Amino acid sequence: MEFKFNFAPAGPPVAGGAEGPLPETGRGGEDLREHKLPWGEMERLLEEEEEEGVLVEEVELGGPGPGTLRIKHLGAWAVERALSRGAESGLSTAIASHSDLVPGVYEGGLKIWECTFDLAAYLSAAELRGRRVLDLGCGAGLLGILALRRGAAEVHFQDYNGAVIEGVTLPNVSLMEDGQDELTPDGGQRPGVGGGGGDEPPGRWKQAREPLPRPGLLSRCRFFSGDWSQFGKVHGGSFKYDVILTSETLYNPDCYGDLHDVLSSLLSQDGVVYLATKAHYFGVGGGLHLFESFVRQKEVFEIQTVKVIDDGLRRCIATMSFRKAKPS
């Protein structure tokens, strides 16, 4: 199904199916923040959600065959409810208007967009075990959760909105261990906890969290919110990622400079960026081809398209790595 951004307030669609008028582009410079939720607080939140009857859904990631992983996550109603309680100015209004994205206010999290599934399938052949991984613009966090399931040593999650991190990403990570096996960073198998094999239908928190996930899982994760212009300096140059995963982050050309700076600041010298995107975002102006031109002008990264999915609206997966010095 074709996905289109709905930047405009709720109202009649524009003729021809095009998006409505856009607000001013650019981000609002959200302050950088790390989210550290004590395990007792996570328990309390889970219990509150259970009382509200929050439903959990399950999705298959990683492509067909034995590499497929089944991952639990908050259902759409639960996500909308969580984000409607967001503290950021304007976020509740954006959700109430059913906007998928409002630049500088709400940068996604309500929907799991198509390219996330494309990249998850492509990563079934990637080596993530023992790697330091960043899920950049994480939203629901499914790519980072996939990396954890594949044995990543450490996974950091970043999103523009703190409400997305605390209301969606953190709960989704906490659901990971329900009856699932997890590859350890050293390549072994860690048996999952929980009574079932992951085949039970979606249910309430209580069904999805008996017994509770191990606090040790969250010790391998860190969670950040804020603007890319600040996040590129989050580790002060002392920490680099082996793998950076990012999906549907090329819609706004005004942000390409900040995105490029984040990637160049935080990627290890031999690291790789996996980027999933549409070839073009109609009504917004961004897309892979424009970003490729931007990257090549900077002469910092090599960028190449490694997969194209053409089912009406062309979607692509690209990789980026630092340019190698040419022999003299």
N, C-alpha and C positions, 0 to 999 in steps of 0.2 A: 504494500500500500504506500502510495506516495506521501511523503511527509512535507509539509510546508510550514514555515514559521508564521505565527499569528501575532505579529507585533501590535496590531491595532486593537483598541478596545472592542468588546463584543458588539457586533452590529452586522448589517447585511454585507455579504461578500462583494468584493470588487468584481466587475464584469470580467469574464474570461478566466476567473479563478485566481487572479493575481492577488498578492498580499495587499493589505490596506496601507495607508500612509505610515511612514516610519517616524518614531520620535527621533530626537537628536541622537546621533551615534556617539560612541565613545563610552568609556567606563567611568565610574564615579570615584575611583581611587579608594576603594574599601581598605581599611586598615588591616594589616597582617595580624593574624591571631592563630595561636595553636590551641586546639581543643583537647583538654585532658579530662576525660570523664572517669572519675573513680568507679571501680567495679560496683560498689554498693549503690551509687547513683544510677548506674545502668540497670541494675536489678529493679530499683524503684520505678524507673521509667517503663521497663518492660511490664511490670505489674500494673501500672496505670493504663498502659495500652491494652493489656488483657481485659481489664474491667470495661473498657470501651468497645470490646469486641472487634479489635483490629484484625483484619484478615491478612494472611501471608500467602503470597503466590510463589510459584516455582517456574523457573525458566531453564531451558537447555542451552548451554554455551559450549563452544569449542569445536563445532563441526560434527558431521555425521561419523558414525563408527565408534570404536572403543574410546576415542579421545573425548567423547561428549561428557560434560559435567552438568549435573543438575544443581542449581543454586537457588536458594530461597531468598526472597526479597519482599519488602512491603508492597502491598497492592496499591493500585492507583488511588483508591479512596483514602487509604491510610496516609499516603504521601501528601495528598492535597490537604488533609486535616493537619498533618504535622507542619507543613509549610505555612498554612494559614495562621499558625501561632507564631510565626517568625518575628523576631524583634526588629529586624532591619526596616528602616523607614521605606514605606511604599511596597514592601514585599506582599503583605496581605492583600492589598488592592490589586496587585498584578495577578495573584492567584485567583482572586474572586472574579476577575474579568476573563479567566480561562486563557490567559496569554501563555504561550509556550516559552517566551523569552522577551525580556524588556531590557535592552542594553543599559548598563549602569545601575540597574535596580535589581533585576532577577535574571540570572544567567543560566537558567535551566535547572532541572532536578525533578520536575513533575513527570516528565516523560523519559523513557529509555529510547533513545533515537536509533534509527536503523543501522547506522555505521558502527555502533557498538557491537552489534551481533556479527557484522562482517569482520571486524578486527578480532573478536573472540575466536571465530573460526580459523582465521589466519594464524593466530598464536598457538594453535594446536601443534604446529611444527617448530615452534620457537623454544629455545632452551632458556627457561626462567629459574631453574633450580639453583639456589644459592645466590641469586642476584639481588641487588638493591634496586627496587622498582618504584617509580613515581606514577601515580594515576592522576594526570593533570587535567583539571576541569572534570572531576570524577563524577559529579551527579550522584546517581545511585551507588556508584563504586563497584560495579560488576566486573570491570576489567582488573581492578586491584584485587578483588576477591578471587578472580580466576588465577592471578599470579600467586596468591597465597596457596591456593589449592595445588598449583604446579610446583610448590616448594620454594618460592622466593624467600630469601633470608630476611628481608625487611621490605615492607610496602608502606609508602606514604601516600596519603590521599589529599588532594587540594581541590577546593571549589571556591567560587567567588563569594557565595553566601554562607555565612555561618549557620543559618537555619537549616540549610541543606545538609551540612556536615552532621549536625547534632540530631536533626529530625529524620534523616534518611540514611546517610552513609554509615554512621556508627551503628544504628540498629541492624542494618543489612549485614555488616561484618559480624555482628554478634550472633546472627542466625546461621553463620556458615557451618558450624560444627554439628548440626543436628543430623545424627546418623550417617555422617559422611566420612570417608577416608581422605586423609590429607598426606601428600608427599612431604616429607621433611626436607629441610635445606640440604641435608647430606645424602639425599636420595633414597632414604628408607621409607617405610610406610607407617604412618601413625594411625591406629584405629580410631574411627569416629566414636563420639559418645552419643548416647541417645538410644531409644529402644528400637527404632525401625531402620530400614534400609533406604529411607528417603522416598518411599513409594506412597506414603499416605497423602490424602488430598489436602489442599490448602486448609488451614484452620486458624484458630486463635493463637495468640502468643503462647498460652499455656501448652498447647499442643506442640508448638514449634520449639519450645525451650526446656523440655524435660529430658535429662537434667540440664542445668544451665551451662552455656558454653564456658570453656576454661578461660580464666582471666589471662593465662599465658599467651593466648592468641593475640589479644590487644597489645601485649608487650612488644610484639613484632611490627606494630603499626603506629604511625603518627598521623594526625589529622590537622589540616590547616585550612583557613579561609582567608580571603583577601584578594586584592588586585595583583595581577601578574607583575606590574611595575615594581611592586615591593617583594613579591615572592621570590624573584630571582636572586635576592640577597639573603634568603632565609637562613642559610647555613654559614654565611660569612666566608664562603670559599673553602670551607673545611670538609664538606661532604659532597660527594658526587654520586649520581645514579648510573647504574649500568644500563638500565632500560627505562625509557620514558614512554608511557602509553597515553595517547590523547585522541579523542574522538569528537567530531562535529565542533571543532573549535576555530574553524577558518571562515565563519560567516561574516565577520566584521573586519574589513581591511584596515581600519583605523587601529586595530590591536596587533597587527602583524609585528610591529617593532618590539612591543613588550613580549610577545610570544617568542620571537627570535632571541631576545635577551635572556629569557628564562631558560630556554633550551641550551644556549651557549654557556650560561653560567653554571648550570647544574648537571649537565651530562658529562660523564667520565670520558677521558680521551679516546678510549676504545669502545665507548658505549654506542647504543643505537636508539633512535626514536622511531616508534611505530605510530603512524598517523592515519586515521581513518576519516574520510571526508567525502562530501559530494563534490563533483567536478565544478558545479556552480550553484550558488544559492540565489535563486531568482528573487528579485525585489530587494536584495541586500547588497549584492555586488561582489561578495567574496567567493572563494572556491580554490580548488587545488591549483589550477593553472596560474592564477594571479599570485598565489603564495609561492609557487615554484619560481616565478620571475623575481619576486622579492628576495628569496633565499639566494638565488644565483648572483644577484647584484651585490649581496653582502660578501660573497666569496669566503664564507666560513664553513658551510656544510656542503656535502654532496647530498643531493636529493634525487630519488628515483621512484617511479611508480612501479609497484610489484604486483598489483592485482587490480583488475577493473571488473566491476559488477554492473552490467548494462541491462536493466529490466524496465526501462522507460525513463528513469531518472538516474543518470550515470553516477555511480559511487566508486571510490578509489581507495586503495591502501598504498601509502608511500612509506619509505624508510629514509631516515636522515642519519648521517654520521659525519664526523669532522673530516675535512679535506686532509689528505696526506701530503706532506711536503714532497715536492718533486725532486728527484735526485739531481744534483748539480752536474 
